Amino acid sequence: MQHEDLVVVLDFGSQYTQLIARRIREAGVYSEIHPCTADPAAIKALGPRALVLSGGPASVLEPGSPGLNPEFLSSGLPVLGICYGMQLLARDLGGRVASAMDREYGRAEFEIIEDCPLWEGLDQARLKVWMSHGDKVEALPAGFRVLGRTQSVDMAAIGDPDRRIYALQFHPEVAHTERGERIVNNFLFKVAGIRPGWTMASFVDKSVRDMAGKIGDAGVVLGLSGGIDSTVTAVLLHKAIGRRLRCIFVDNGLLRMGERQEVIGFLEEHFELNVKCVDAAELFVGRLAGVVDPEAKRKIIGATFIEIFEREARALEGVEFLAQGTLYPDVIESESFRGPSAVIKSHHNVGGLPEKMDLKLVEPLRELFKDEVRKVAYELGLPEAIIWRHPFPGPGLAIRIIGEVTEERLEVLRRADRIVQAELLASGWYRKVWQGFAVLLPLKTVGVMGDDRTYENVAALRVVDSLDAMTADWSRLPSELLARISNRIINEVKGVNRVVLDISSKPPSTIEWE
């Protein structure tokens, strides 16, 4: 999808690269991340209005460290270099970079020493900023001036106003930097002269038009999971092509209580989606009988889903496209300068189907971050109950049951999990946390109920805070809420007599238990 005002972020491997793109989008300007090895001609063809060079873990002084194609600097575009990006600019334009005697990691005090467009509206000469570097600029390239410094770095901000090239040693994109948002906005609006126009309403209109043109009179098939990504994908496509979108919802028997009725019922009633529900619970649970290894569970579930989805999709006439709810972080991960993640979960909703089925892909959300998908959902009129549903893994409850998956254990977990969801909602904590759920453990303990001793299952409570699921910490829920959840599960769920709380962070633990 082409955009009138685009800012390209060249990724040199920084852990903050996605944050840069997000800050630019929050300012109402569309941004894309491309690896620093990208072809300048391909980037030019996108028509960017400005370039941002990210930070990175390497040193420009090391042989083989990532470089910058000189064509990017001869393009005449405004450029903002951050951390490693600053050092690259200084070196490549004729300055000098050296290893810093005093490395800065964490907070530092930055002092503005010369006015420039980046500082407009800051109304303060000193800022608390976030540093993460081991090198520093020692000599300026021709045409550059020093704009700011810290106690240990004399050239912590530099710029060449004539060429509209600016560079910062600190990270304006992180929340720890005071007025960082204003500095990024000043680069976009004061330096690059961009007008904000990227909104979710404009995205919806453009996406619907583009998909209608791309798909034409053909049909599209979508695996609908009930999660926010596939739901928004379905509603967007329905606006573009109506009932030529065929949704397939596979009930694998591993869903939360009432999930099929809640999601599918709403979509059919309010959006008139063309949905076929396939009841395959018996098949999935049967194939999982006796399986305890989590990776084996994932593979069985993934293969069974593809088998059913492929069979159902092939029976449809006129289908030429496969729709997927791919998000921008997935795209970045596959194209990153750092390379794709070494650990990839074996279950994806429709992994491998395009090749097998000879269908063309349509991915309307591939430009969006998760929070932007939720904004699109608001634009489309989806209810908050769907918009703010907690993430749910593709293999469903199978990986929240440690050990063998059986109908009996599924029923126990569904009832326990329903209580967790209900209490989080009633207390107002549901929207405050990233994810909360119950896990059924493969052990039993002794308990006392009335005058009788019991020997029943243990359920674990897992509630975490996170921004993007890359890292997470356990949520500090009030003790009264924890007590209420525990009491209700033990009293209302037959088969559970003990509830424990998971207080592990990610890393080293994961959010899910399997």
PLY file of the C-alpha trace (Angstrom):
ply
format ascii 1.0
element vertex 514
property float x
property float y
property float z
element edge 513
property int vertex1
property int vertex2
end_header
0.00 0.00 0.00
1.48 3.37 -1.04
1.36 6.36 1.32
1.81 10.03 0.45
3.97 10.87 3.47
6.31 8.06 4.44
9.30 8.05 6.79
11.68 5.11 6.36
13.53 3.85 9.43
16.71 1.98 8.50
17.31 -0.75 11.07
20.87 -1.31 12.31
19.78 -3.84 14.92
18.64 -1.67 17.83
16.24 -3.09 20.39
14.41 0.24 20.08
13.90 0.29 16.29
10.20 -0.59 16.52
9.75 2.20 19.06
11.05 4.76 16.54
8.45 3.69 13.98
5.72 3.72 16.61
6.59 7.26 17.77
6.46 8.49 14.18
3.07 6.86 13.63
1.77 8.29 16.90
2.58 11.70 15.43
0.22 10.95 12.54
2.91 10.07 9.98
3.22 6.67 8.36
6.57 4.92 8.90
8.14 1.68 7.74
11.19 -0.21 9.00
13.64 -1.58 6.45
16.96 -3.36 7.06
20.06 -1.18 6.73
21.11 -3.47 3.86
18.08 -2.39 1.78
18.64 -1.33 -1.83
18.59 2.50 -2.01
16.75 2.33 -5.36
14.00 0.21 -3.78
13.67 2.68 -0.89
13.61 5.63 -3.28
10.78 3.97 -5.22
8.68 4.10 -2.04
8.89 7.90 -2.12
9.94 8.60 1.48
9.92 12.15 2.82
12.65 11.48 5.40
15.05 8.83 6.72
15.82 7.80 10.30
18.92 5.74 11.07
18.37 3.56 14.14
20.81 2.65 16.86
22.49 -0.74 16.98
24.64 -3.00 19.15
27.74 -2.84 16.93
30.56 -0.29 16.94
31.38 1.66 13.78
35.04 1.07 14.72
34.71 -2.71 14.34
35.59 -4.34 11.00
32.48 -5.72 9.35
30.05 -3.54 11.30
26.92 -2.57 9.33
27.40 0.41 7.07
25.26 2.93 5.22
25.06 3.01 1.44
26.27 6.50 0.39
23.31 6.83 -1.97
21.07 7.38 1.05
23.03 10.51 1.97
23.08 11.85 -1.58
19.28 11.62 -1.89
18.70 15.09 -0.44
16.20 13.71 2.08
16.15 14.95 5.68
17.99 12.47 7.90
17.92 11.83 11.65
20.63 9.56 13.05
20.18 8.03 16.49
23.09 6.60 18.52
24.83 4.18 16.11
23.12 6.11 13.31
24.77 9.30 14.54
28.21 7.73 14.56
27.72 6.38 11.04
26.73 9.81 9.77
29.72 11.46 11.43
32.19 8.91 10.08
30.77 8.65 6.56
30.53 12.43 6.12
34.17 13.04 7.08
34.13 13.35 10.85
35.85 11.12 13.40
34.47 8.57 15.87
36.42 7.15 18.81
35.81 4.72 21.63
34.47 6.62 24.64
36.53 6.61 27.84
33.33 6.81 29.89
30.58 4.68 28.37
27.04 5.84 29.05
24.22 3.41 29.68
20.99 4.68 31.19
19.96 8.17 32.23
22.12 11.21 31.55
21.62 14.98 31.66
21.66 16.58 28.23
22.34 20.30 27.79
21.19 22.26 24.74
23.96 24.63 23.65
22.64 25.92 20.30
19.13 26.51 18.99
17.87 24.39 16.12
14.50 23.15 14.81
14.74 19.97 16.91
14.49 21.98 20.13
11.50 24.16 19.20
8.94 24.34 21.98
11.04 22.49 24.57
11.27 25.56 26.83
14.14 24.06 28.82
17.87 23.90 28.29
18.47 20.64 30.17
16.80 17.29 29.63
17.01 13.87 31.22
17.80 11.54 28.33
18.46 7.82 27.77
21.94 6.81 26.61
23.25 3.45 25.40
26.62 3.75 23.69
30.32 2.96 23.89
31.59 5.26 21.09
31.33 8.99 20.56
31.91 11.60 17.87
35.25 13.37 18.35
35.44 15.55 15.23
32.57 17.04 13.24
32.04 16.56 9.51
32.16 19.74 7.40
29.03 21.84 7.72
27.97 20.38 11.09
27.56 22.23 14.38
27.38 20.97 17.96
23.84 21.36 19.26
24.07 19.72 22.69
26.28 17.81 25.12
26.29 15.65 28.24
28.82 15.52 31.05
30.89 12.87 29.27
30.06 13.55 25.60
30.88 16.98 24.16
29.04 16.26 20.91
25.80 14.58 22.01
23.71 16.29 19.33
24.96 17.64 16.01
23.38 18.99 12.86
23.84 20.43 9.39
20.80 22.69 8.85
21.58 23.31 5.18
21.42 19.60 4.34
18.72 18.93 6.98
20.83 16.20 8.59
20.65 15.87 12.37
22.04 13.30 14.78
21.50 12.46 18.45
23.64 10.33 20.73
20.64 9.70 22.99
17.40 7.84 22.22
14.44 10.24 21.84
12.07 7.35 21.09
12.16 5.81 24.60
9.89 6.94 27.41
12.91 7.61 29.67
13.94 10.61 27.52
12.26 13.87 28.56
10.39 15.56 25.69
11.56 12.84 23.32
8.18 12.83 21.60
8.48 16.57 20.89
11.99 16.13 19.47
10.78 13.40 17.08
7.79 15.54 16.07
10.06 18.53 15.44
12.15 16.46 13.05
9.02 15.37 11.19
7.24 18.72 11.03
9.90 21.42 11.42
12.82 19.75 9.60
11.14 17.46 7.06
8.03 19.61 6.58
5.64 16.65 6.73
1.96 17.12 7.46
0.33 14.54 9.74
-2.32 12.50 7.93
-1.90 8.88 9.06
-5.03 7.94 10.99
-6.86 4.70 11.44
-9.89 6.15 9.65
-7.73 6.94 6.62
-6.16 3.48 6.85
-9.58 1.81 6.80
-10.76 3.80 3.76
-7.55 3.20 1.81
-7.33 -0.46 2.80
-10.89 -1.18 1.69
-10.34 0.55 -1.67
-7.02 -1.18 -2.30
-8.33 -4.64 -1.41
-11.43 -4.23 -3.56
-9.19 -3.30 -6.51
-6.72 -6.11 -5.90
-9.29 -8.87 -5.40
-11.71 -7.84 -8.14
-14.54 -10.36 -8.55
-12.65 -13.24 -6.91
-13.44 -14.94 -3.63
-11.32 -14.92 -0.46
-11.04 -17.55 2.25
-10.03 -16.73 5.83
-9.38 -18.91 8.85
-11.31 -17.09 11.58
-9.97 -17.75 15.07
-12.01 -15.25 17.08
-8.92 -13.25 18.05
-8.70 -9.54 17.36
-6.36 -9.91 14.35
-8.44 -12.36 12.34
-11.68 -10.63 13.38
-10.53 -7.21 12.15
-9.16 -8.80 8.97
-12.56 -10.39 8.35
-14.55 -7.19 8.92
-12.21 -5.12 6.72
-12.45 -7.64 3.90
-16.22 -7.85 4.27
-16.41 -4.07 3.76
-14.34 -4.49 0.58
-15.95 -7.54 -1.06
-19.01 -8.48 0.99
-20.06 -12.10 1.09
-17.38 -13.17 -1.38
-15.32 -13.46 1.78
-15.77 -16.98 3.13
-14.68 -17.44 6.74
-13.92 -20.87 8.14
-14.07 -21.24 11.92
-12.64 -24.54 13.12
-13.90 -25.49 16.58
-11.02 -27.63 17.76
-12.54 -28.34 21.17
-9.71 -26.39 22.79
-11.52 -23.07 23.08
-12.52 -21.10 26.14
-16.04 -21.49 27.51
-18.65 -19.92 25.22
-16.04 -18.55 22.81
-17.57 -19.94 19.62
-21.02 -18.55 20.41
-19.74 -15.15 21.58
-17.50 -14.34 18.63
-19.19 -16.03 15.70
-22.68 -15.11 16.86
-21.75 -11.43 17.06
-20.00 -11.33 13.68
-22.85 -13.08 11.89
-25.50 -10.90 13.50
-23.90 -7.47 13.26
-21.69 -7.76 10.16
-23.50 -10.52 8.25
-20.23 -12.37 7.79
-20.30 -15.52 5.72
-18.97 -18.00 8.31
-18.87 -21.78 8.22
-18.26 -23.44 11.59
-16.57 -26.82 11.45
-17.05 -28.90 14.59
-13.82 -30.90 14.86
-13.50 -31.13 18.65
-13.67 -34.92 18.72
-10.96 -35.23 16.04
-8.52 -32.84 17.76
-8.97 -34.21 21.26
-8.77 -37.76 19.95
-5.45 -37.11 18.24
-4.10 -35.54 21.43
-4.90 -38.62 23.52
-1.84 -39.75 25.47
0.34 -36.86 24.18
2.18 -34.92 26.90
5.06 -33.23 25.05
4.11 -29.57 24.33
5.87 -29.44 20.97
4.14 -32.65 19.89
0.80 -31.10 20.89
1.49 -28.00 18.79
2.44 -30.06 15.73
-0.63 -32.28 15.97
-2.93 -29.27 16.37
-1.27 -27.34 13.53
-1.32 -30.27 11.11
-4.93 -31.12 11.94
-6.02 -27.52 11.46
-4.34 -27.31 8.05
-5.88 -30.62 7.02
-9.40 -29.42 7.88
-8.95 -25.89 6.57
-7.53 -27.11 3.26
-10.38 -29.59 2.80
-13.02 -26.95 3.50
-11.33 -24.27 1.38
-10.97 -26.57 -1.64
-14.71 -27.17 -1.57
-15.39 -23.46 -2.13
-15.87 -22.15 -5.68
-14.26 -18.99 -7.03
-11.71 -18.60 -4.24
-8.41 -17.14 -5.46
-7.09 -15.44 -2.31
-6.15 -16.52 1.19
-6.49 -13.84 3.88
-4.23 -13.77 6.94
-4.05 -11.48 9.97
-0.31 -10.89 9.68
0.87 -7.86 11.71
3.81 -5.53 11.10
6.04 -7.00 13.85
5.82 -10.35 11.99
6.89 -8.63 8.77
9.76 -6.83 10.50
10.91 -10.05 12.13
11.11 -11.86 8.79
12.97 -8.99 7.09
15.06 -7.73 10.01
18.74 -6.90 9.63
19.25 -9.14 12.66
17.52 -12.00 10.87
14.40 -13.91 11.89
14.00 -15.19 15.40
15.84 -18.41 16.16
12.84 -19.78 18.01
9.64 -19.96 15.98
6.55 -21.62 17.35
5.53 -24.57 15.26
1.85 -23.70 15.17
0.57 -20.86 13.00
-3.03 -20.39 12.02
-2.60 -21.12 8.32
1.12 -21.66 7.92
2.10 -23.20 4.60
-1.33 -22.99 3.01
-0.60 -20.50 0.20
1.93 -22.84 -1.45
-0.19 -25.95 -1.03
-3.39 -24.37 -2.26
-1.96 -22.08 -4.95
-3.77 -19.07 -3.52
-2.64 -15.44 -3.58
-2.21 -13.78 -0.20
-4.11 -10.78 1.08
-2.92 -9.38 4.41
-4.70 -6.10 5.21
-3.05 -5.67 8.64
0.56 -6.27 7.62
1.34 -2.54 8.07
-0.06 -2.30 11.61
1.15 -2.76 15.16
-1.16 -4.47 17.67
-2.39 -1.26 19.27
-3.21 0.11 15.81
-5.28 -2.99 15.06
-7.37 -2.19 18.13
-7.86 1.38 16.86
-9.03 -0.02 13.52
-11.44 -2.25 15.42
-12.95 0.86 17.05
-13.29 2.49 13.62
-15.11 -0.61 12.37
-17.55 -0.57 15.29
-16.43 -3.75 17.02
-17.45 -3.98 20.70
-14.89 -3.56 23.47
-15.45 -7.15 24.57
-13.85 -8.28 21.31
-11.36 -5.41 20.95
-9.80 -5.99 24.37
-9.96 -9.79 24.48
-6.74 -11.09 25.97
-4.37 -12.91 23.59
-5.16 -16.59 23.19
-2.64 -19.09 21.81
-3.28 -20.89 18.52
-3.17 -24.34 20.17
-5.74 -23.09 22.68
-6.20 -24.72 26.06
-4.03 -27.67 25.02
-0.92 -25.76 26.10
-2.55 -24.56 29.31
-3.15 -28.15 30.35
0.22 -29.49 31.40
0.27 -33.15 30.48
-2.40 -35.10 28.65
-5.42 -33.29 27.20
-8.75 -34.99 27.90
-12.36 -33.84 27.74
-12.56 -34.01 31.53
-9.46 -31.89 32.08
-10.60 -29.39 29.42
-13.89 -28.93 31.24
-12.11 -28.35 34.56
-9.82 -25.74 33.03
-12.65 -23.97 31.18
-14.59 -23.51 34.40
-11.53 -22.25 36.29
-10.54 -19.90 33.49
-14.07 -18.52 33.22
-13.84 -17.45 36.85
-10.48 -15.75 36.25
-11.91 -13.77 33.32
-15.07 -12.84 35.21
-13.23 -11.58 38.29
-10.70 -9.59 36.26
-13.58 -7.92 34.41
-15.65 -7.25 37.51
-12.69 -5.72 39.38
-11.62 -3.46 36.49
-8.27 -5.25 36.15
-8.99 -6.93 32.82
-8.00 -3.84 30.79
-5.05 -3.06 33.09
-3.19 -6.31 32.44
-1.89 -7.82 29.20
-3.16 -11.32 29.81
-4.66 -13.41 32.59
-5.63 -17.08 32.62
-5.63 -20.36 34.52
-3.33 -23.34 33.96
-4.15 -26.91 34.96
-1.17 -28.73 36.45
-0.45 -32.47 36.17
-0.48 -33.12 39.90
-2.95 -33.58 42.69
-2.75 -32.53 46.34
-4.59 -33.31 49.54
-7.23 -30.89 50.72
-10.12 -30.68 53.17
-13.66 -29.77 52.17
-16.11 -29.91 55.04
-15.32 -33.05 56.97
-13.88 -34.87 53.97
-10.32 -35.11 52.74
-9.91 -34.54 49.00
-7.24 -35.44 46.49
-7.72 -33.10 43.56
-6.01 -30.99 40.88
-3.88 -27.87 41.27
-4.65 -24.80 39.15
-2.12 -22.02 38.60
-3.04 -18.40 38.06
-0.96 -16.53 35.44
-1.52 -12.76 35.05
1.10 -10.56 33.38
1.82 -6.97 32.38
3.40 -6.38 28.99
3.51 -3.96 26.05
4.21 -6.37 23.21
4.63 -9.85 24.77
8.38 -9.75 24.06
8.95 -9.18 27.77
6.48 -9.47 30.63
6.27 -9.23 34.40
3.72 -10.74 36.75
0.88 -8.39 37.64
0.65 -7.18 41.22
-3.05 -7.86 41.71
-4.65 -6.86 45.01
-4.60 -9.65 47.57
-8.37 -9.35 47.96
-8.85 -10.10 44.25
-6.45 -13.04 44.37
-8.29 -14.43 47.37
-11.65 -14.08 45.62
-10.40 -15.86 42.48
-8.88 -18.67 44.54
-11.97 -19.12 46.73
-14.32 -19.20 43.75
-12.25 -21.74 41.80
-11.90 -24.09 44.77
-15.58 -23.78 45.74
-17.13 -23.79 42.26
-14.86 -25.97 40.10
-15.21 -29.63 40.92
-11.80 -31.25 40.62
-9.63 -28.38 41.94
-8.69 -27.99 45.60
-5.62 -25.75 45.39
-4.73 -22.54 43.48
-1.15 -21.25 43.15
0.14 -17.95 41.75
2.85 -17.75 39.08
5.20 -14.84 39.94
7.76 -15.40 37.17
8.86 -12.76 34.67
9.65 -13.15 30.96
12.53 -13.73 30.54
13.55 -16.19 31.90
10.05 -17.72 31.95
7.52 -17.48 29.13
3.99 -16.13 29.41
2.39 -19.45 28.50
3.52 -22.55 30.39
4.06 -24.69 27.30
0 1
1 2
2 3
3 4
4 5
5 6
6 7
7 8
8 9
9 10
10 11
11 12
12 13
13 14
14 15
15 16
16 17
17 18
18 19
19 20
20 21
21 22
22 23
23 24
24 25
25 26
26 27
27 28
28 29
29 30
30 31
31 32
32 33
33 34
34 35
35 36
36 37
37 38
38 39
39 40
40 41
41 42
42 43
43 44
44 45
45 46
46 47
47 48
48 49
49 50
50 51
51 52
52 53
53 54
54 55
55 56
56 57
57 58
58 59
59 60
60 61
61 62
62 63
63 64
64 65
65 66
66 67
67 68
68 69
69 70
70 71
71 72
72 73
73 74
74 75
75 76
76 77
77 78
78 79
79 80
80 81
81 82
82 83
83 84
84 85
85 86
86 87
87 88
88 89
89 90
90 91
91 92
92 93
93 94
94 95
95 96
96 97
97 98
98 99
99 100
100 101
101 102
102 103
103 104
104 105
105 106
106 107
107 108
108 109
109 110
110 111
111 112
112 113
113 114
114 115
115 116
116 117
117 118
118 119
119 120
120 121
121 122
122 123
123 124
124 125
125 126
126 127
127 128
128 129
129 130
130 131
131 132
132 133
133 134
134 135
135 136
136 137
137 138
138 139
139 140
140 141
141 142
142 143
143 144
144 145
145 146
146 147
147 148
148 149
149 150
150 151
151 152
152 153
153 154
154 155
155 156
156 157
157 158
158 159
159 160
160 161
161 162
162 163
163 164
164 165
165 166
166 167
167 168
168 169
169 170
170 171
171 172
172 173
173 174
174 175
175 176
176 177
177 178
178 179
179 180
180 181
181 182
182 183
183 184
184 185
185 186
186 187
187 188
188 189
189 190
190 191
191 192
192 193
193 194
194 195
195 196
196 197
197 198
198 199
199 200
200 201
201 202
202 203
203 204
204 205
205 206
206 207
207 208
208 209
209 210
210 211
211 212
212 213
213 214
214 215
215 216
216 217
217 218
218 219
219 220
220 221
221 222
222 223
223 224
224 225
225 226
226 227
227 228
228 229
229 230
230 231
231 232
232 233
233 234
234 235
235 236
236 237
237 238
238 239
239 240
240 241
241 242
242 243
243 244
244 245
245 246
246 247
247 248
248 249
249 250
250 251
251 252
252 253
253 254
254 255
255 256
256 257
257 258
258 259
259 260
260 261
261 262
262 263
263 264
264 265
265 266
266 267
267 268
268 269
269 270
270 271
271 272
272 273
273 274
274 275
275 276
276 277
277 278
278 279
279 280
280 281
281 282
282 283
283 284
284 285
285 286
286 287
287 288
288 289
289 290
290 291
291 292
292 293
293 294
294 295
295 296
296 297
297 298
298 299
299 300
300 301
301 302
302 303
303 304
304 305
305 306
306 307
307 308
308 309
309 310
310 311
311 312
312 313
313 314
314 315
315 316
316 317
317 318
318 319
319 320
320 321
321 322
322 323
323 324
324 325
325 326
326 327
327 328
328 329
329 330
330 331
331 332
332 333
333 334
334 335
335 336
336 337
337 338
338 339
339 340
340 341
341 342
342 343
343 344
344 345
345 346
346 347
347 348
348 349
349 350
350 351
351 352
352 353
353 354
354 355
355 356
356 357
357 358
358 359
359 360
360 361
361 362
362 363
363 364
364 365
365 366
366 367
367 368
368 369
369 370
370 371
371 372
372 373
373 374
374 375
375 376
376 377
377 378
378 379
379 380
380 381
381 382
382 383
383 384
384 385
385 386
386 387
387 388
388 389
389 390
390 391
391 392
392 393
393 394
394 395
395 396
396 397
397 398
398 399
399 400
400 401
401 402
402 403
403 404
404 405
405 406
406 407
407 408
408 409
409 410
410 411
411 412
412 413
413 414
414 415
415 416
416 417
417 418
418 419
419 420
420 421
421 422
422 423
423 424
424 425
425 426
426 427
427 428
428 429
429 430
430 431
431 432
432 433
433 434
434 435
435 436
436 437
437 438
438 439
439 440
440 441
441 442
442 443
443 444
444 445
445 446
446 447
447 448
448 449
449 450
450 451
451 452
452 453
453 454
454 455
455 456
456 457
457 458
458 459
459 460
460 461
461 462
462 463
463 464
464 465
465 466
466 467
467 468
468 469
469 470
470 471
471 472
472 473
473 474
474 475
475 476
476 477
477 478
478 479
479 480
480 481
481 482
482 483
483 484
484 485
485 486
486 487
487 488
488 489
489 490
490 491
491 492
492 493
493 494
494 495
495 496
496 497
497 498
498 499
499 500
500 501
501 502
502 503
503 504
504 505
505 506
506 507
507 508
508 509
509 510
510 511
511 512
512 513
